[in-house]
Amino acid sequence: MEEKPMKRDPQDDILEGHGAFGVEYTPKSKRAKVVEGRIHAGKRGDFSPGERRTFPLDRFTVALFRTGDEFFAIKDACPHAEYPLSRSPLISPYVVMCNSHNWRFDIRDGRCVKIGKCGHVGRALKVRTFPVEIEGEDIWIVVENR
Protein backbone atom coordinates (compact mmCIF):
# COMPACT_ATOMS: atom_id res chain seq x y z
CA MET A 1 0.00 0.00 0.00
CA GLU A 2 1.34 3.38 -1.03
CA GLU A 3 1.80 5.95 1.72
CA LYS A 4 0.40 9.41 1.13
CA PRO A 5 2.90 12.18 1.82
CA MET A 6 1.98 14.28 4.85
CA LYS A 7 0.71 17.69 3.93
CA ARG A 8 2.98 20.41 5.33
CA ASP A 9 1.29 23.03 7.48
CA PRO A 10 1.89 26.47 5.90
CA GLN A 11 2.76 27.79 9.38
CA ASP A 12 5.54 25.24 10.08
CA ASP A 13 8.18 27.92 9.45
CA ILE A 14 6.86 29.90 12.40
CA LEU A 15 7.32 26.91 14.69
CA GLU A 16 10.84 26.40 13.36
CA GLY A 17 11.78 29.99 14.19
CA HIS A 18 11.57 31.36 10.65
CA GLY A 19 8.45 33.49 11.08
CA ALA A 20 8.42 37.24 10.83
CA PHE A 21 8.73 39.64 13.74
CA GLY A 22 5.53 39.64 15.83
CA VAL A 23 3.98 36.69 13.95
CA GLU A 24 2.70 33.87 16.12
CA TYR A 25 1.72 30.30 15.25
CA THR A 26 -2.03 29.63 15.17
CA PRO A 27 -3.24 26.02 15.55
CA LYS A 28 -5.38 24.83 12.62
CA SER A 29 -8.41 24.49 14.91
CA LYS A 30 -8.25 28.25 15.69
CA ARG A 31 -7.87 29.47 12.10
CA ALA A 32 -10.83 31.14 10.40
CA LYS A 33 -12.95 28.85 8.26
CA VAL A 34 -13.14 29.93 4.62
CA VAL A 35 -16.55 29.23 3.07
CA GLU A 36 -16.94 29.93 -0.66
CA GLY A 37 -13.96 32.29 -0.59
CA ARG A 38 -15.17 34.28 2.43
CA ILE A 39 -14.85 34.25 6.19
CA HIS A 40 -17.70 35.19 8.50
CA ALA A 41 -16.45 37.99 10.74
CA GLY A 42 -19.53 38.26 12.97
CA LYS A 43 -22.52 40.55 13.29
CA ARG A 44 -22.43 44.33 12.91
CA GLY A 45 -23.62 44.75 16.49
CA ASP A 46 -20.69 42.68 17.77
CA PHE A 47 -18.24 45.50 16.94
CA SER A 48 -17.86 48.80 18.75
CA PRO A 49 -16.64 51.82 16.74
CA GLY A 50 -12.83 51.76 16.65
CA GLU A 51 -12.68 48.03 17.39
CA ARG A 52 -10.56 45.61 15.38
CA ARG A 53 -10.43 41.82 15.25
CA THR A 54 -8.12 39.34 13.62
CA PHE A 55 -8.86 36.25 11.57
CA PRO A 56 -5.91 33.90 11.14
CA LEU A 57 -5.76 31.89 7.92
CA ASP A 58 -3.15 29.34 6.80
CA ARG A 59 -0.67 31.78 5.26
CA PHE A 60 -1.57 35.15 6.78
CA THR A 61 -3.96 36.90 9.15
CA VAL A 62 -6.66 39.39 8.19
CA ALA A 63 -7.44 42.37 10.44
CA LEU A 64 -10.94 43.84 10.34
CA PHE A 65 -11.34 47.44 11.54
CA ARG A 66 -14.58 49.24 12.32
CA THR A 67 -14.46 53.00 11.94
CA GLY A 68 -17.78 54.75 12.41
CA ASP A 69 -20.30 52.52 10.65
CA GLU A 70 -17.77 51.27 8.08
CA PHE A 71 -15.67 48.09 8.05
CA PHE A 72 -12.29 47.62 6.35
CA ALA A 73 -10.13 44.52 6.11
CA ILE A 74 -6.37 44.42 5.52
CA LYS A 75 -3.58 41.88 5.76
CA ASP A 76 -2.47 42.00 9.38
CA ALA A 77 1.20 42.61 8.59
CA CYS A 78 3.20 45.72 7.95
CA PRO A 79 5.22 45.09 4.75
CA HIS A 80 8.34 46.42 6.48
CA ALA A 81 8.80 43.74 9.17
CA GLU A 82 5.46 41.86 9.22
CA TYR A 83 4.48 43.42 12.56
CA PRO A 84 0.71 42.88 13.14
CA LEU A 85 -1.16 46.08 12.30
CA SER A 86 -4.05 44.95 14.51
CA ARG A 87 -1.79 45.68 17.51
CA SER A 88 -1.33 49.24 16.31
CA PRO A 89 -3.45 52.36 16.83
CA LEU A 90 -5.76 54.06 14.39
CA ILE A 91 -4.32 57.57 14.43
CA SER A 92 -7.23 58.91 12.37
CA PRO A 93 -10.47 57.24 11.28
CA TYR A 94 -8.73 55.59 8.30
CA VAL A 95 -5.00 55.46 9.11
CA VAL A 96 -3.29 52.78 11.17
CA MET A 97 0.27 53.44 12.41
CA CYS A 98 2.48 50.38 12.83
CA ASN A 99 3.80 50.20 16.40
CA SER A 100 7.09 48.77 15.17
CA HIS A 101 8.53 51.66 13.13
CA ASN A 102 5.61 54.12 12.72
CA TRP A 103 4.78 53.31 9.09
CA ARG A 104 1.23 54.48 8.33
CA PHE A 105 -1.38 52.83 6.09
CA ASP A 106 -4.80 53.88 4.87
CA ILE A 107 -7.11 50.96 5.73
CA ARG A 108 -9.48 51.86 2.86
CA ASP A 109 -7.04 51.09 0.04
CA GLY A 110 -3.92 49.80 1.82
CA ARG A 111 -1.54 52.47 0.55
CA CYS A 112 1.32 53.59 2.71
CA VAL A 113 0.88 57.26 3.53
CA LYS A 114 4.04 57.76 5.58
CA ILE A 115 7.21 55.87 6.49
CA GLY A 116 8.32 56.72 10.02
CA LYS A 117 10.44 59.88 10.15
CA CYS A 118 11.32 59.56 6.44
CA GLY A 119 8.11 61.18 5.27
CA HIS A 120 5.75 60.33 2.44
CA VAL A 121 6.22 57.45 0.02
CA GLY A 122 5.22 56.46 -3.49
CA ARG A 123 1.90 54.83 -4.31
CA ALA A 124 3.45 51.42 -4.96
CA LEU A 125 3.96 50.52 -1.28
CA LYS A 126 0.75 48.96 0.04
CA VAL A 127 -0.67 46.50 2.49
CA ARG A 128 -3.15 44.04 0.95
CA THR A 129 -6.84 44.87 1.38
CA PHE A 130 -9.89 42.60 1.24
CA PRO A 131 -13.47 43.42 0.25
CA VAL A 132 -15.96 43.46 3.13
CA GLU A 133 -19.53 42.45 2.37
CA ILE A 134 -22.44 43.27 4.67
CA GLU A 135 -25.47 41.01 4.33
CA GLY A 136 -28.16 42.12 6.74
CA GLU A 137 -26.32 42.06 10.08
CA ASP A 138 -23.62 39.60 8.92
CA ILE A 139 -20.11 40.77 8.05
CA TRP A 140 -18.13 38.74 5.49
CA ILE A 141 -14.53 39.25 4.39
CA VAL A 142 -13.70 38.05 0.86
CA VAL A 143 -10.28 36.36 1.05
CA GLU A 144 -10.26 34.33 -2.19
CA ASN A 145 -11.40 34.94 -5.74
CA ARG A 146 -14.81 33.39 -6.23
C-alpha positions as CSV (number, residue, x, y, z in Angstrom):
1,M,0.0,0.0,0.0
2,E,1.3,3.4,-1.0
3,E,1.8,6.0,1.7
4,K,0.4,9.4,1.1
5,P,2.9,12.2,1.8
6,M,2.0,14.3,4.9
7,K,0.7,17.7,3.9
8,R,3.0,20.4,5.3
9,D,1.3,23.0,7.5
10,P,1.9,26.5,5.9
11,Q,2.8,27.8,9.4
12,D,5.5,25.2,10.1
13,D,8.2,27.9,9.4
14,I,6.9,29.9,12.4
15,L,7.3,26.9,14.7
16,E,10.8,26.4,13.4
17,G,11.8,30.0,14.2
18,H,11.6,31.4,10.6
19,G,8.5,33.5,11.1
20,A,8.4,37.2,10.8
21,F,8.7,39.6,13.7
22,G,5.5,39.6,15.8
23,V,4.0,36.7,13.9
24,E,2.7,33.9,16.1
25,Y,1.7,30.3,15.2
26,T,-2.0,29.6,15.2
27,P,-3.2,26.0,15.6
28,K,-5.4,24.8,12.6
29,S,-8.4,24.5,14.9
30,K,-8.2,28.3,15.7
31,R,-7.9,29.5,12.1
32,A,-10.8,31.1,10.4
33,K,-12.9,28.9,8.3
34,V,-13.1,29.9,4.6
35,V,-16.6,29.2,3.1
36,E,-16.9,29.9,-0.7
37,G,-14.0,32.3,-0.6
38,R,-15.2,34.3,2.4
39,I,-14.9,34.3,6.2
40,H,-17.7,35.2,8.5
41,A,-16.4,38.0,10.7
42,G,-19.5,38.3,13.0
43,K,-22.5,40.6,13.3
44,R,-22.4,44.3,12.9
45,G,-23.6,44.7,16.5
46,D,-20.7,42.7,17.8
47,F,-18.2,45.5,16.9
48,S,-17.9,48.8,18.7
49,P,-16.6,51.8,16.7
50,G,-12.8,51.8,16.7
51,E,-12.7,48.0,17.4
52,R,-10.6,45.6,15.4
53,R,-10.4,41.8,15.3
54,T,-8.1,39.3,13.6
55,F,-8.9,36.2,11.6
56,P,-5.9,33.9,11.1
57,L,-5.8,31.9,7.9
58,D,-3.2,29.3,6.8
59,R,-0.7,31.8,5.3
60,F,-1.6,35.1,6.8
61,T,-4.0,36.9,9.1
62,V,-6.7,39.4,8.2
63,A,-7.4,42.4,10.4
64,L,-10.9,43.8,10.3
65,F,-11.3,47.4,11.5
66,R,-14.6,49.2,12.3
67,T,-14.5,53.0,11.9
68,G,-17.8,54.7,12.4
69,D,-20.3,52.5,10.7
70,E,-17.8,51.3,8.1
71,F,-15.7,48.1,8.1
72,F,-12.3,47.6,6.3
73,A,-10.1,44.5,6.1
74,I,-6.4,44.4,5.5
75,K,-3.6,41.9,5.8
76,D,-2.5,42.0,9.4
77,A,1.2,42.6,8.6
78,C,3.2,45.7,8.0
79,P,5.2,45.1,4.7
80,H,8.3,46.4,6.5
81,A,8.8,43.7,9.2
82,E,5.5,41.9,9.2
83,Y,4.5,43.4,12.6
84,P,0.7,42.9,13.1
85,L,-1.2,46.1,12.3
86,S,-4.0,44.9,14.5
87,R,-1.8,45.7,17.5
88,S,-1.3,49.2,16.3
89,P,-3.4,52.4,16.8
90,L,-5.8,54.1,14.4
91,I,-4.3,57.6,14.4
92,S,-7.2,58.9,12.4
93,P,-10.5,57.2,11.3
94,Y,-8.7,55.6,8.3
95,V,-5.0,55.5,9.1
96,V,-3.3,52.8,11.2
97,M,0.3,53.4,12.4
98,C,2.5,50.4,12.8
99,N,3.8,50.2,16.4
100,S,7.1,48.8,15.2
101,H,8.5,51.7,13.1
102,N,5.6,54.1,12.7
103,W,4.8,53.3,9.1
104,R,1.2,54.5,8.3
105,F,-1.4,52.8,6.1
106,D,-4.8,53.9,4.9
107,I,-7.1,51.0,5.7
108,R,-9.5,51.9,2.9
109,D,-7.0,51.1,0.0
110,G,-3.9,49.8,1.8
111,R,-1.5,52.5,0.5
112,C,1.3,53.6,2.7
113,V,0.9,57.3,3.5
114,K,4.0,57.8,5.6
115,I,7.2,55.9,6.5
116,G,8.3,56.7,10.0
117,K,10.4,59.9,10.1
118,C,11.3,59.6,6.4
119,G,8.1,61.2,5.3
120,H,5.7,60.3,2.4
121,V,6.2,57.5,0.0
122,G,5.2,56.5,-3.5
123,R,1.9,54.8,-4.3
124,A,3.4,51.4,-5.0
125,L,4.0,50.5,-1.3
126,K,0.8,49.0,0.0
127,V,-0.7,46.5,2.5
128,R,-3.1,44.0,1.0
129,T,-6.8,44.9,1.4
130,F,-9.9,42.6,1.2
131,P,-13.5,43.4,0.2
132,V,-16.0,43.5,3.1
133,E,-19.5,42.5,2.4
134,I,-22.4,43.3,4.7
135,E,-25.5,41.0,4.3
136,G,-28.2,42.1,6.7
137,E,-26.3,42.1,10.1
138,D,-23.6,39.6,8.9
139,I,-20.1,40.8,8.1
140,W,-18.1,38.7,5.5
141,I,-14.5,39.2,4.4
142,V,-13.7,38.1,0.9
143,V,-10.3,36.4,1.1
144,E,-10.3,34.3,-2.2
145,N,-11.4,34.9,-5.7
146,R,-14.8,33.4,-6.2
